[in-house]
């Protein structure tokens, strides 16, 4: 593990830890760096209280069409739309080549590059008004539609970025110390590990309406309570997920009665991270069977040919420590 005092920047860490033979290494690093840099003004928007309209003016972000409902019939706050614009502008201004960019806030954008990108610009955006943790979730897919990299930026008391790539999960902290002047950078913090145990110390973060869960899901919750996993659901998927990396346990959102969470925007990137750490992810439920179990390997790859359907792909699911997920699979 690298020494925490080295101040190794994200760009140098990527170059060091992604081997030369990794397909399209340079292009992949460019995508990661540009989106990571775009999270810095988003952090300014969400953490420092700079108004969304002020940032929109400073960065010359195109004003979105006046529409307060997104593609999932959920209310959009101005920050939802603006953060989407910040990331898209960062990619376009640097002429970053991508196959597609799919964001929760708009229809997919197609181009002629190699990698596909999914973005949840502000996961847990309803928490903004009450000053709770929110984050940005990113997945990067190769031409075969397989996810090859995932990361999230978490905007809380401090800002950090957790990335999974080439079998490694690493955490970076946004360096805002005075010597960095006006140029903030993500610097290496540590290689991540996730506890894999059943019992005291783990947490459970379960969403959905418990009154509408299936008998199997309710029984699973009772097992978690019996094993003394503490209840820590906050309404921010990425915030709860980060806590699971530290304490072990699981995040779950059960069909109530229908699935809700976006498969490729939210589940897949965080599932890639958790599986890189030795954990597991199971998709649960479809329109016909609320208890149907779908493994990650059974889910259709995401490519240009099907990215236009991305907004229709939702499911329930659980992800976290392997032993905790096994409790559900062995019921």
SULLINPE-V466718 format. One record per residue. N is the residue number from 1. RES is the residue in one letter. SS is DSSP state (2 for helix, 1 for strand, 0 for the rest). BURIAL is + if it has 9 or more other ideal C-beta (glycine too) atoms within 8 Angstrom, else -. Layout:
((N/RES/SS/BURIAL) (N/RES/SS/BURIAL))
//
This chain:
((1/X/0/-) (2/X/0/-) (3/X/0/-) (4/X/2/-) (5/X/2/-) (6/X/2/-) (7/X/0/-) (8/X/0/+) (9/X/1/+) (10/X/2/+) (11/X/2/-) (12/X/2/-) (13/X/2/+) (14/X/2/+) (15/X/2/-) (16/X/2/-) (17/X/2/+) (18/X/0/+) (19/X/0/-) (20/X/0/-) (21/X/0/-) (22/X/0/+) (23/X/0/-) (24/X/0/-) (25/X/2/+) (26/X/2/-) (27/X/2/+) (28/X/2/+) (29/X/2/+) (30/X/2/+) (31/X/2/+) (32/X/2/+) (33/X/2/+) (34/X/2/+) (35/X/2/+) (36/X/2/+) (37/X/2/-) (38/X/2/+) (39/X/2/+) (40/X/2/+) (41/X/2/+) (42/X/2/+) (43/X/2/+) (44/X/2/+) (45/X/2/+) (46/X/2/+) (47/X/2/-) (48/X/0/-) (49/X/0/-) (50/X/0/-) (51/X/0/-) (52/X/2/+) (53/X/2/-) (54/X/2/-) (55/X/2/+) (56/X/2/+) (57/X/2/-) (58/X/2/-) (59/X/0/+) (60/X/0/-) (61/X/0/+) (62/X/0/-) (63/X/0/-) (64/X/0/-) (65/X/0/-) (66/X/0/-) (67/X/0/-) (68/X/0/-) (69/X/1/-) (70/X/0/+) (71/X/0/-) (72/X/0/-) (73/X/0/-) (74/X/0/-) (75/X/1/-) (76/X/0/+) (77/X/0/+) (78/X/2/-) (79/X/2/+) (80/X/2/+) (81/X/2/+) (82/X/2/+) (83/X/2/+) (84/X/2/+) (85/X/2/+) (86/X/2/+) (87/X/2/+) (88/X/2/+) (89/X/2/+) (90/X/2/+) (91/X/2/+) (92/X/2/-) (93/X/2/-) (94/X/0/-) (95/X/0/-) (96/X/0/+) (97/X/0/-) (98/X/0/+) (99/X/0/+) (100/X/1/+) (101/X/1/+) (102/X/1/+) (103/X/1/+) (104/X/0/+) (105/X/0/+) (106/X/0/-) (107/X/0/-) (108/X/0/+) (109/X/1/+) (110/X/1/-) (111/X/0/+) (112/X/0/-) (113/X/0/+) (114/X/0/+) (115/X/0/+) (116/X/1/+) (117/X/1/+) (118/X/1/+) (119/X/1/+) (120/X/1/+) (121/X/1/+) (122/X/1/+) (123/X/1/+) (124/X/0/+) (125/X/2/+) (126/X/2/-) (127/X/2/+) (128/X/2/+) (129/X/2/-) (130/X/2/-) (131/X/0/-) (132/X/0/+) (133/X/0/+) (134/X/1/+) (135/X/1/+) (136/X/1/+) (137/X/1/+) (138/X/1/+) (139/X/1/+) (140/X/1/+) (141/X/1/+) (142/X/0/+) (143/X/0/-) (144/X/0/-) (145/X/0/+) (146/X/0/-) (147/X/1/+) (148/X/1/+) (149/X/1/+) (150/X/1/+) (151/X/1/+) (152/X/1/+) (153/X/1/+) (154/X/1/+) (155/X/1/+) (156/X/0/-) (157/X/0/-) (158/X/0/-) (159/X/1/+) (160/X/1/+) (161/X/1/+) (162/X/1/+) (163/X/1/+) (164/X/1/+) (165/X/1/+) (166/X/0/-) (167/X/0/-) (168/X/1/+) (169/X/1/+) (170/X/1/+) (171/X/1/+) (172/X/1/+) (173/X/1/+) (174/X/1/+) (175/X/1/+) (176/X/0/-) (177/X/0/-) (178/X/2/-) (179/X/2/-) (180/X/2/+) (181/X/0/-) (182/X/0/-) (183/X/0/-) (184/X/0/-) (185/X/1/+) (186/X/1/+) (187/X/1/+) (188/X/1/+) (189/X/1/+) (190/X/1/-) (191/X/1/+) (192/X/0/+) (193/X/0/-) (194/X/0/+) (195/X/0/+) (196/X/0/+) (197/X/0/+) (198/X/0/-) (199/X/0/-) (200/X/0/-) (201/X/0/-) (202/X/0/+) (203/X/1/+) (204/X/1/+) (205/X/1/+) (206/X/1/+) (207/X/1/+) (208/X/0/+) (209/X/0/-) (210/X/2/-) (211/X/2/-) (212/X/2/-) (213/X/0/+) (214/X/0/+) (215/X/2/-) (216/X/2/-) (217/X/2/+) (218/X/2/+) (219/X/2/+) (220/X/2/+) (221/X/2/+) (222/X/2/-) (223/X/2/+) (224/X/2/+) (225/X/2/+) (226/X/2/-) (227/X/0/+) (228/X/0/-) (229/X/0/+) (230/X/1/-) (231/X/1/-) (232/X/0/+) (233/X/0/+) (234/X/0/+) (235/X/0/-) (236/X/0/+) (237/X/2/+) (238/X/2/+) (239/X/2/+) (240/X/2/+) (241/X/2/+) (242/X/2/+) (243/X/2/+) (244/X/2/+) (245/X/2/+) (246/X/2/-) (247/X/2/+) (248/X/0/+) (249/X/1/+) (250/X/1/+) (251/X/1/+) (252/X/1/+) (253/X/1/+) (254/X/0/+) (255/X/0/+) (256/X/0/+) (257/X/0/-) (258/X/0/-) (259/X/0/+) (260/X/0/+) (261/X/1/+) (262/X/1/+) (263/X/2/+) (264/X/2/+) (265/X/2/+) (266/X/2/+) (267/X/2/+) (268/X/2/+) (269/X/2/+) (270/X/2/+) (271/X/2/+) (272/X/2/+) (273/X/2/+) (274/X/2/+) (275/X/2/+) (276/X/2/+) (277/X/0/+) (278/X/0/-) (279/X/0/+) (280/X/1/+) (281/X/1/+) (282/X/1/+) (283/X/1/+) (284/X/1/+) (285/X/0/+) (286/X/0/-) (287/X/0/-) (288/X/0/-) (289/X/0/-) (290/X/0/+) (291/X/0/+) (292/X/0/+) (293/X/1/-) (294/X/1/+) (295/X/1/-) (296/X/2/+) (297/X/2/-) (298/X/2/-) (299/X/0/+) (300/X/0/-) (301/X/0/-) (302/X/0/+) (303/X/0/+) (304/X/0/-) (305/X/0/-) (306/X/0/+) (307/X/2/+) (308/X/2/-) (309/X/2/-) (310/X/2/+) (311/X/2/-) (312/X/2/-) (313/X/0/+) (314/X/1/-) (315/X/1/+) (316/X/1/+) (317/X/1/+) (318/X/1/+) (319/X/1/+) (320/X/1/+) (321/X/0/+) (322/X/2/+) (323/X/2/+) (324/X/2/+) (325/X/2/+) (326/X/2/+) (327/X/2/+) (328/X/2/+) (329/X/2/-) (330/X/0/-) (331/X/0/-))
//
